């Protein structure tokens, strides 16, 4: 592990908890950014509060986010068993590959992996979060590029939400352990917290019973994170927010030679000014080292042969953003600013194995940069009408791309390619309105443009899933989105909400894994593909068109809460040329129907519980729409019972009915499953 992984911890070690003075009555630190603008009433926004974040059966953020209609990852597995590179986030059926098409922010800082665009979900302990805000629909220009499908804003819990001391430990199925602990308190006139989390388990056998062979074993995992945060006042109207995070994530995929490991560290600083001129300035650093092994399993599943060893995939992401809100007049808000991002990284791998040993080395990588400026305005015309609109302009660069391949025995160069540098401009914008014909009803409509630069992973890194192989493509063009949506929200009383949205999106130059051949055979950049396997390459499709509907509901009655969501997505590929066979088909891993419902009960000082039912319609595993993953209905349950001052016993069950949730199908129609029934018994403590 590089020493830079420790940088975020040093960032926050200077202050001492509980030794500092309590903020004066005139200075209040919040740990939040600037308030959401009034124009957000025109967009499709849903929130997940702290009660839900700390009360799920799995304790995994990626699972909790499925409460929002239309949220999905490329695969159905969670971060204990999935290949980490498959865990990109998207909304509204704009999938098709594993990179995130939703922009994910933690306290204003982008969170997708700087090399691959996937999400390091084990880094996010829901207990450290106070609120999640999901904006469905692209073109969130004020937060930078990448918000094609939407924006997911994670906000850390503030001083009022965190206990001075907290901790928990739980034991679960398959010898699994989860533990976390933290402290928080006054610090230098402000507030701070330090917390750590750990989880491990023997895992389950990913391959379903009827397809298993002697080679298939459990898929153990071990994950840990340490986070530190400090919020310090700088004068009466300005606060400094410093965040640091270190993560370690190790998983095995159930057959030999498929270990993977992700090491990372993040550090960020944010200044927030809350005076007459509101402003924010944030800068961040992300460091990652990823390792992953791949193998080929014979048809009888009796032997596993190493095929690719990505022994190091280092990457770095740096960036900054500034926003200012000049005072104009009552009912008018203006946001002006800009941002800059840079990612660098490369894949270092061994391949073409003979008699169990690699014979070649490959190194490939490069750099991407974006520089953008934005303006966004909101106008409250009256109590009944709000208008909003904005635009941004981005300059992008893809440069220093290279591919070097070497014969290990002789060190003779086989390939030495320097890819041409590329650059361009991307103008985008969005506009919307919100109309309240009555106090209980809000009508809204919005149109937007968005874009996303290909990740270094898509440009330069090949990979394998079972007997299937996917090649990179250094010539990929940026994705561009245009879309509209219209919706209604009904709030007859403050504790009842019903919402519905219709949407239409078109994603041009959509990056997808396109099938170009089947095994047995040897293919460029990936080598040999066995019989039953497919060779695919990342390519720009003409477009993905997605249209559909989203429904949300929430009702709070005394100690009871009911929430539900449903999404219908009709998505189709438009393709020509080498991808012509995909024209009119459905994007891979995109279900038509998704639904979720949770009923919960609880007060802060009493027993609490919840039941969650989820439905996933069937979906295609592959771009050719040949391999079908069956639909599934799952049930989760979670109960917490106080037993003494600050102590509670928790009982949780994931997939209580032990439903088979199919997560993937590889060559030879080998089916992989997601998490089976998992039961937990634990003890929590929170100082009062």
C-alpha positions in Angstrom: 0.0 0.0 0.0 1.4 3.4 -0.9 2.1 5.8 1.9 -0.3 8.3 0.3 -3.1 6.1 1.5 -2.5 7.5 5.0 -2.7 11.1 4.0 -6.4 11.5 4.9 -5.8 10.4 8.4 -3.0 12.9 9.0 -5.3 15.5 7.6 -7.5 15.3 10.7 -5.2 14.1 13.6 -4.3 17.6 14.9 -7.5 18.4 16.8 -8.4 16.6 19.9 -12.0 15.5 20.5 -14.0 17.0 23.4 -11.0 19.2 24.3 -12.0 22.1 22.2 -14.5 24.8 23.2 -18.2 24.5 22.4 -19.2 26.8 19.6 -20.5 30.2 20.8 -24.2 30.9 20.3 -23.4 33.1 17.4 -21.5 30.4 15.5 -23.3 27.3 14.4 -21.4 24.6 12.4 -23.5 22.2 10.3 -21.2 20.2 8.1 -23.5 20.8 5.2 -23.1 22.6 2.0 -25.2 25.5 0.8 -28.9 25.0 0.8 -30.7 23.4 -2.1 -31.9 26.1 -4.5 -35.6 26.8 -4.9 -35.4 25.7 -8.5 -35.0 22.1 -7.5 -38.8 22.0 -7.1 -38.8 21.5 -10.9 -36.8 18.3 -10.9 -37.5 14.7 -9.9 -36.0 14.5 -6.4 -36.4 11.8 -3.7 -34.7 11.6 -0.3 -33.7 8.8 2.0 -33.5 9.9 5.6 -31.3 8.7 8.5 -34.0 6.5 10.0 -34.0 4.4 6.8 -30.2 4.6 6.4 -29.6 3.1 9.9 -32.4 0.5 9.8 -31.9 -1.7 6.8 -31.4 -5.4 7.0 -28.1 -5.5 5.0 -26.5 -2.3 6.3 -25.3 -1.8 2.7 -25.8 1.5 1.0 -26.2 0.0 -2.5 -29.1 -2.0 -1.2 -30.8 1.0 0.6 -30.6 3.0 -2.6 -32.9 0.5 -4.3 -35.7 2.2 -2.4 -35.6 4.9 -5.1 -37.5 3.8 -8.2 -35.2 3.0 -11.1 -31.9 2.7 -9.2 -29.8 -0.2 -10.3 -26.2 -1.5 -10.6 -24.9 -3.4 -13.6 -25.4 -6.6 -11.7 -27.7 -7.6 -8.9 -25.0 -8.7 -6.5 -23.9 -6.5 -3.6 -20.4 -5.5 -2.6 -19.7 -8.7 -0.7 -19.8 -11.0 -3.7 -19.8 -8.9 -6.9 -16.8 -8.3 -9.0 -16.0 -4.7 -7.9 -15.7 -3.4 -11.5 -19.4 -4.3 -12.1 -20.8 -2.0 -9.5 -21.5 1.2 -11.4 -24.7 3.0 -10.5 -27.4 4.2 -13.0 -31.1 5.2 -13.2 -33.9 5.1 -15.7 -32.6 2.1 -17.6 -29.5 3.9 -18.9 -27.2 0.9 -18.3 -25.5 -1.4 -20.8 -22.1 -1.5 -19.1 -20.6 -1.3 -15.6 -19.6 2.3 -15.5 -21.7 4.7 -13.4 -24.0 6.9 -15.4 -25.2 8.6 -12.2 -23.0 11.3 -10.6 -22.3 10.3 -7.0 -21.2 12.9 -4.5 -20.2 12.7 -0.8 -20.3 16.2 0.8 -19.8 17.7 -2.6 -16.9 15.4 -3.8 -17.3 12.9 -6.7 -17.1 9.3 -5.5 -16.8 7.1 -8.5 -13.5 5.3 -8.9 -11.1 7.6 -10.9 -10.0 4.7 -13.1 -13.1 2.7 -13.7 -16.2 4.7 -12.9 -17.5 2.0 -10.6 -18.4 2.7 -6.9 -16.5 1.5 -3.9 -19.6 0.8 -1.9 -17.9 -0.7 1.2 -16.4 2.8 1.8 -19.8 4.2 2.7 -21.1 3.2 6.1 -24.8 4.3 6.2 -24.4 5.0 9.9 -22.1 7.9 9.0 -24.7 9.5 6.7 -27.5 11.9 7.6 -29.3 12.1 4.3 -29.3 10.8 0.7 -30.7 13.0 -2.0 -31.4 11.5 -5.5 -32.2 13.6 -8.5 -33.4 11.5 -11.4 -32.7 12.9 -14.8 -29.4 14.2 -16.3 -27.7 17.5 -16.8 -26.9 18.5 -13.2 -24.5 21.1 -14.5 -23.7 22.8 -11.2 -22.0 19.6 -9.9 -19.9 18.9 -13.0 -20.1 16.4 -15.8 -21.2 12.8 -15.5 -24.8 13.2 -14.4 -26.4 11.4 -17.3 -28.9 9.3 -15.5 -29.1 11.5 -12.4 -27.2 12.7 -9.3 -26.9 10.9 -5.9 -25.9 13.2 -3.2 -24.6 11.6 0.1 -24.5 13.9 3.0 -22.6 13.1 6.2 -24.4 13.1 9.5 -24.1 16.3 11.5 -23.5 17.0 15.2 -27.1 16.4 16.1 -27.3 13.0 14.6 -24.2 11.3 15.9 -23.9 10.0 19.4 -20.7 10.9 21.4 -19.8 7.2 21.4 -21.3 4.5 19.3 -20.5 0.9 18.3 -22.0 -2.4 17.1 -21.1 -5.9 16.5 -23.1 -8.6 14.7 -22.6 -12.3 13.9 -24.3 -13.7 10.8 -24.7 -16.7 8.5 -21.6 -18.3 7.0 -19.4 -17.2 9.9 -19.9 -13.5 9.0 -18.9 -10.7 11.3 -19.7 -7.0 11.1 -18.4 -4.3 13.6 -18.2 -0.6 13.7 -17.3 2.1 16.3 -16.9 5.8 16.4 -16.6 8.9 18.6 -17.7 12.4 18.0 -17.7 15.7 19.9 -16.7 19.3 20.1 -13.4 20.2 18.5 -11.7 23.6 18.3 -15.0 25.5 18.5 -16.5 23.1 15.9 -17.3 19.4 15.6 -15.5 16.2 14.6 -15.8 12.5 14.4 -13.7 9.4 13.8 -15.1 6.0 13.0 -14.1 2.6 11.7 -15.9 -0.4 10.2 -15.0 -4.0 9.6 -16.7 -6.9 8.0 -15.8 -10.4 6.9 -17.5 -13.6 6.0 -16.9 -17.0 4.4 -19.3 -16.1 1.7 -21.5 -18.4 -0.4 -20.9 -20.4 -3.5 -21.8 -18.0 -6.3 -22.7 -20.7 -8.9 -26.2 -22.1 -8.5 -26.3 -25.7 -7.3 -27.3 -27.4 -10.6 -24.4 -25.8 -12.5 -21.6 -26.3 -9.9 -18.6 -28.6 -10.3 -15.8 -29.6 -8.0 -13.9 -26.4 -8.7 -16.6 -24.2 -7.2 -16.1 -23.0 -3.6 -17.3 -20.2 -1.3 -16.5 -16.5 -2.0 -15.0 -15.1 1.2 -14.7 -11.3 1.7 -13.0 -9.0 4.1 -13.5 -5.2 4.2 -12.5 -2.3 6.4 -12.7 1.4 6.5 -11.6 4.3 8.7 -13.1 7.7 8.3 -12.4 11.1 10.0 -14.2 14.4 9.7 -13.7 17.8 11.2 -15.9 20.9 10.9 -14.3 24.1 12.1 -15.7 27.6 12.2 -13.7 30.4 10.5 -15.4 33.5 11.6 -19.2 33.8 12.1 -20.2 32.9 8.6 -17.6 30.5 7.2 -16.8 26.9 8.1 -14.1 24.5 7.1 -15.0 20.9 6.5 -12.2 18.3 6.2 -12.8 14.7 5.4 -10.5 11.7 5.2 -11.2 8.0 4.4 -9.1 4.8 4.0 -10.6 1.7 2.6 -9.5 -2.0 2.1 -11.7 -4.4 0.2 -10.8 -8.0 -0.5 -13.1 -10.5 -2.3 -12.7 -13.9 -3.9 -15.1 -14.9 -6.7 -15.5 -18.6 -5.8 -13.0 -20.3 -8.1 -9.2 -20.3 -8.0 -7.2 -17.3 -9.5 -10.1 -14.9 -9.0 -9.0 -12.9 -5.9 -9.5 -9.1 -6.2 -8.4 -6.3 -3.9 -9.1 -2.6 -3.8 -7.1 -0.2 -1.6 -7.9 3.4 -1.5 -7.7 6.7 0.3 -9.6 10.0 -0.1 -9.0 13.4 1.3 -11.1 16.6 0.8 -11.4 20.1 2.1 -14.5 22.3 1.7 -15.0 25.9 2.7 -18.6 27.1 3.0 -19.6 30.7 3.3 -23.1 31.4 4.5 -23.1 35.2 4.4 -25.0 37.5 2.1 -22.8 36.1 -0.7 -23.1 32.4 -0.3 -20.1 30.4 -1.6 -18.4 27.0 -1.6 -14.9 25.9 -2.5 -13.9 22.3 -2.4 -10.8 20.3 -3.4 -10.1 16.6 -3.3 -7.6 13.8 -3.8 -8.4 10.1 -4.5 -5.8 7.4 -4.6 -6.6 3.8 -5.7 -4.8 0.5 -6.2 -6.8 -2.3 -7.7 -5.9 -5.9 -8.3 -7.9 -8.7 -9.9 -7.4 -12.2 -11.2 -9.4 -14.0 -13.9 -9.6 -17.6 -14.8 -11.2 -20.0 -17.3 -13.1 -23.0 -16.0 -13.6 -26.1 -18.2 -17.0 -27.4 -19.2 -17.1 -30.0 -16.5 -16.0 -27.4 -13.9 -13.3 -29.6 -12.6 -10.3 -27.3 -13.4 -9.6 -23.6 -13.3 -6.8 -22.1 -15.4 -5.5 -18.6 -14.8 -6.1 -16.4 -17.9 -5.4 -12.8 -16.7 -3.6 -11.3 -13.7 -4.2 -7.6 -13.4 -1.7 -7.4 -10.6 -1.8 -3.6 -10.2 -4.2 -0.9 -11.5 -3.1 2.3 -9.8 -5.1 5.5 -10.3 -5.3 9.0 -9.0 -8.1 11.5 -9.2 -7.8 15.2 -8.2 -10.2 18.1 -8.6 -11.7 21.2 -7.4 -14.9 23.2 -7.6 -16.0 26.7 -6.7 -19.5 28.2 -6.6 -20.8 31.7 -5.6 -24.4 32.8 -5.1 -24.5 36.6 -5.4 -27.5 38.4 -3.8 -29.9 39.5 -6.5 -33.4 40.0 -5.1 -36.0 38.2 -3.1 -37.2 35.1 -5.0 -34.2 35.1 -7.4 -31.2 32.8 -6.9 -28.1 32.8 -9.1 -25.3 30.2 -9.0 -22.0 30.8 -10.8 -18.9 28.7 -10.7 -16.6 26.2 -12.3 -14.8 22.9 -11.7 -11.8 21.0 -12.8 -11.0 17.2 -12.7 -8.1 15.0 -13.7 -7.8 11.2 -13.6 -4.6 9.3 -14.3 -4.1 5.5 -14.2 -3.0 2.4 -15.9 -3.5 -1.3 -15.9 -0.6 -3.6 -15.3 -1.3 -7.2 -16.1 0.1 -10.6 -17.0 -1.7 -12.7 -19.7 -1.4 -15.6 -22.2 -0.8 -18.3 -19.6 0.9 -21.5 -20.7 1.1 -24.4 -18.3 -0.1 -22.1 -15.5 2.5 -19.4 -16.1 2.1 -16.0 -17.8 4.1 -15.4 -21.0 3.3 -11.8 -21.7 3.0 -8.5 -19.8 0.6 -5.6 -20.8 0.6 -2.0 -19.6 -2.0 0.4 -20.8 -3.4 3.7 -19.5 -3.6 7.4 -19.9 -5.1 10.6 -18.6 -8.4 12.4 -18.8 -9.2 16.0 -17.9 -12.2 18.2 -17.8 -12.5 22.0 -17.2 -15.9 23.5 -16.9 -17.9 26.6 -16.0 -21.6 26.9 -15.1 -24.4 29.4 -14.5 -27.8 28.4 -13.0 -30.7 30.6 -12.1 -34.0 30.1 -10.2 -36.9 32.5 -10.2 -39.9 32.3 -7.8 -42.4 34.2 -9.9 -45.1 33.7 -7.3 -46.2 31.3 -4.6 -47.5 29.1 -7.3 -44.8 29.3 -10.0 -41.1 28.6 -10.0 -38.8 28.7 -13.1 -35.3 27.5 -13.3 -32.6 27.1 -16.0 -28.9 26.9 -16.4 -26.0 25.9 -18.7 -22.4 24.9 -18.6 -19.5 24.5 -21.0 -16.8 21.9 -20.6 -13.4 21.4 -22.3 -12.2 17.8 -22.2 -8.9 16.1 -23.0 -8.0 12.4 -23.4 -4.2 12.2 -23.7 -1.0 10.3 -22.9 -2.8 7.0 -23.8 -0.5 4.1 -24.4 -0.4 0.3 -24.9 2.8 -1.7 -24.3 3.0 -5.5 -24.5 6.1 -7.5 -23.8 7.2 -11.2 -24.0 8.3 -12.1 -20.5 10.9 -14.7 -21.6 12.8 -12.4 -23.9 11.6 -8.9 -22.8 11.1 -8.3 -26.5 8.4 -5.7 -27.2 5.3 -7.0 -29.0 3.3 -3.8 -29.1 4.3 -0.2 -28.4 1.4 2.1 -29.3 0.9 5.7 -28.3 -2.7 6.7 -28.9 -3.5 10.0 -30.4 -4.4 12.8 -28.0 -8.0 14.0 -28.3 -9.9 17.0 -27.0 -13.3 18.7 -27.5 -16.0 21.0 -26.2 -19.3 19.9 -24.6 -22.1 22.5 -24.0 -25.0 21.3 -21.8 -27.9 22.8 -19.9 -31.2 22.2 -18.3 -34.4 24.1 -17.6 -37.7 23.4 -15.7 -40.7 24.8 -14.0 -42.8 23.9 -11.0 -46.5 25.0 -10.7 -48.7 24.7 -7.6 -52.3 25.0 -8.7 -53.3 24.2 -5.2 -51.4 23.9 -1.9 -51.4 20.1 -2.1 -50.4 19.6 -5.7 -47.2 20.4 -7.5 -46.8 20.0 -11.3 -43.3 20.0 -12.7 -41.6 19.6 -16.1 -37.9 19.7 -17.1 -35.6 19.2 -20.0 -31.9 18.6 -19.9 -28.7 17.8 -21.7 -25.8 15.9 -20.2 -22.5 14.1 -21.1 -19.9 11.7 -19.7 -16.3 11.1 -20.7 -15.2 7.5 -21.2 -13.4 6.1 -18.2 -9.8 5.0 -18.3 -11.2 1.5 -17.7 -13.4 1.6 -20.8 -10.5 3.1 -22.9 -7.7 0.8 -21.9 -8.6 -2.2 -19.6 -9.8 -5.6 -20.9 -11.4 -8.1 -18.5 -13.1 -11.5 -18.3 -16.3 -13.0 -16.8 -16.2 -16.8 -16.8 -15.3 -17.8 -20.4 -16.4 -14.5 -21.8 -13.8 -11.8 -22.6 -14.3 -8.0 -23.1 -11.7 -5.8 -24.9 -11.0 -2.1 -24.3 -11.3 0.6 -27.0 -9.0 3.6 -26.9 -11.1 5.4 -29.5 -14.4 5.7 -27.6 -16.2 9.0 -27.9 -18.0 10.8 -25.0 -21.6 9.9 -24.3 -24.3 12.6 -24.7 -27.8 12.7 -23.3 -30.9 14.6 -24.0 -34.1 14.1 -22.1 -37.3 15.4 -20.7 -39.6 14.5 -17.8 -42.9 15.7 -16.3 -44.4 14.8 -13.0 -46.9 15.5 -10.3 -46.5 15.5 -6.5 -49.5 15.3 -4.2 -49.2 16.2 -0.5 -52.6 16.3 1.1 -51.0 16.7 4.5 -47.3 17.1 5.6 -46.9 13.4 6.4 -48.3 12.0 3.2 -46.7 12.2 -0.2 -47.5 10.6 -3.6 -45.4 11.3 -6.7 -45.4 10.2 -10.3 -43.1 11.0 -13.2 -43.0 10.2 -17.0 -39.6 10.4 -18.7 -38.0 10.1 -22.1 -34.2 9.9 -22.5 -31.9 9.4 -25.5 -28.3 8.5 -24.8 -26.2 9.1 -28.0 -22.8 7.3 -28.4 -23.8 5.0 -25.5 -20.8 2.8 -24.5 -21.7 -0.8 -24.4 -20.0 -4.2 -24.6 -20.7 -5.4 -28.2 -20.4 -9.1 -29.1 -17.9 -9.5 -32.0 -17.2 -13.3 -31.9 -17.6 -16.5 -30.1 -15.1 -19.1 -28.9 -13.1 -21.2 -29.4 -10.7 -18.7 -30.9 -8.0 -16.0 -30.2 -9.1 -12.4 -30.3 -7.3 -9.0 -30.2 -6.3 -7.8 -26.7 -8.0 -10.6 -24.8 -6.3 -13.7 -26.2 -7.9 -17.1 -26.3 -11.7 -17.5 -25.6 -12.9 -21.1 -25.0 -15.8 -22.8 -26.5 -19.1 -21.4 -25.2 -17.5 -18.0 -24.5 -18.0 -14.7 -26.2 -15.6 -12.0 -27.3 -16.9 -8.5 -26.8 -15.5 -5.0 -27.2 -16.5 -1.7 -25.7 -18.0 0.4 -28.5 -20.2 3.5 -29.0 -23.7 2.5 -30.0 -25.8 5.0 -32.0 -28.0 5.5 -29.0 -30.0 4.0 -26.2 -33.6 5.3 -26.0 -35.3 5.0 -22.6 -38.8 6.0 -21.7 -41.0 5.1 -18.8 -42.7 6.0 -15.5 -41.7 6.2 -11.9 -44.0 6.2 -8.9 -43.2 7.0 -5.2 -45.2 7.1 -2.1 -44.6 7.7 1.6 -47.0 7.8 4.5 -46.1 8.5 8.2 -48.7 7.8 10.8 -47.6 8.1 14.4 -44.8 5.6 14.8 -45.6 3.8 11.6 -44.1 4.5 8.2 -44.9 3.1 4.8 -42.9 3.8 1.7 -43.1 2.3 -1.8 -41.7 2.9 -5.3 -42.2 1.4 -8.7 -40.5 2.0 -12.1 -41.4 0.9 -15.6 -38.6 1.3 -18.2 -38.9 0.7 -21.9 -35.3 0.9 -23.2 -34.1 0.0 -26.7 -30.7 0.1 -28.5 -30.3 1.9 -31.8 -27.2 0.5 -33.6 -25.5 0.2 -36.9 -22.3 -1.2 -38.4 -20.6 -3.8 -36.3 -23.3 -3.5 -33.7 -26.2 -3.8 -36.2 -27.4 -7.0 -34.7 -28.3 -5.1 -31.5 -30.6 -2.7 -33.2 -34.0 -2.7 -31.4 -32.8 -5.0 -28.6 -32.9 -4.2 -24.9 -29.7 -3.0 -23.2 -28.0 -5.7 -21.1 -28.9 -5.9 -17.4 -31.9 -3.5 -17.7 -35.2 -4.8 -16.2 -38.6 -3.4 -17.4 -40.1 -3.4 -13.9 -38.7 -2.7 -10.4 -40.7 -2.3 -7.2 -39.9 -1.8 -3.6 -42.1 -1.4 -0.4 -41.1 -0.9 3.2 -43.3 -0.8 6.3 -41.5 0.3 9.5 -42.4 1.0 13.1 -40.4 2.7 15.8 -39.8 5.6 18.1 -36.3 6.8 19.1 -36.5 5.3 22.6 -38.5 2.1 21.8 -38.3 -1.0 19.7 -38.0 -0.5 16.0 -38.6 -2.8 13.0 -39.1 -2.9 9.3 -40.1 -5.3 6.5 -39.0 -4.7 2.9 -40.3 -6.4 -0.2 -38.5 -5.9 -3.5 -39.4 -7.1 -7.0 -37.0 -7.3 -10.0 -38.3 -8.3 -13.4 -36.4 -10.6 -15.6 -33.6 -9.0 -17.6 -31.1 -9.9 -20.3 -27.5 -10.8 -19.2 -26.0 -10.0 -22.6 -26.3 -7.5 -25.4 -27.7 -10.1 -27.8 -30.7 -10.7 -25.6 -30.1 -14.4 -25.5 -29.3 -15.1 -21.8 -32.2 -14.3 -19.5 -31.9 -13.6 -15.7 -35.2 -14.7 -14.0 -37.3 -12.3 -12.0 -37.2 -12.4 -8.3 -39.1 -11.3 -5.2 -37.1 -10.8 -2.0 -38.1 -10.1 1.7 -35.8 -8.3 4.2 -36.5 -7.8 7.9 -34.8 -5.8 10.6 -35.7 -5.4 14.3 -33.9 -3.5 17.1 -35.0 -3.8 20.8 -33.5 -1.6 23.6 -32.3 -3.7 26.6 -30.4 -1.2 28.8 -29.1 2.3 28.9 -27.8 2.9 25.4 -27.7 -0.9 24.5 -29.9 -2.6 21.9 -30.2 -6.1 20.5 -30.7 -6.3 16.7 -32.0 -9.1 14.6 -31.8 -8.9 10.8 -32.6 -11.1 7.9 -31.6 -10.5 4.3 -33.5 -12.4 1.6 -35.5 -14.2 4.3 -37.3 -16.4 1.8 -34.0 -17.5 0.3 -35.2 -16.5 -3.2 -32.8 -17.3 -6.0 -31.6 -14.0 -7.4 -29.7 -14.6 -10.6 -26.9 -12.1 -11.0 -25.1 -13.3 -14.2 -24.9 -16.0 -16.9 -21.5 -16.8 -18.4 -20.5 -19.0 -21.3 -22.1 -22.5 -21.2 -25.2 -21.0 -19.5 -23.5 -21.1 -16.1 -25.7 -19.1 -13.7 -24.3 -17.0 -10.9 -26.5 -15.9 -8.0 -26.6 -12.9 -5.6 -26.8 -13.1 -1.8 -28.9 -16.0 -0.4 -30.7 -15.9 2.9 -28.4 -14.2 5.5 -29.4 -13.9 9.2 -27.8 -11.6 11.8 -27.8 -11.2 15.5 -26.0 -8.2 17.0 -25.6 -5.7 19.8 -25.6 -1.9 19.4 -24.5 0.8 21.7 -25.0 4.6 21.5 -24.2 6.9 24.3 -27.0 9.3 25.1 
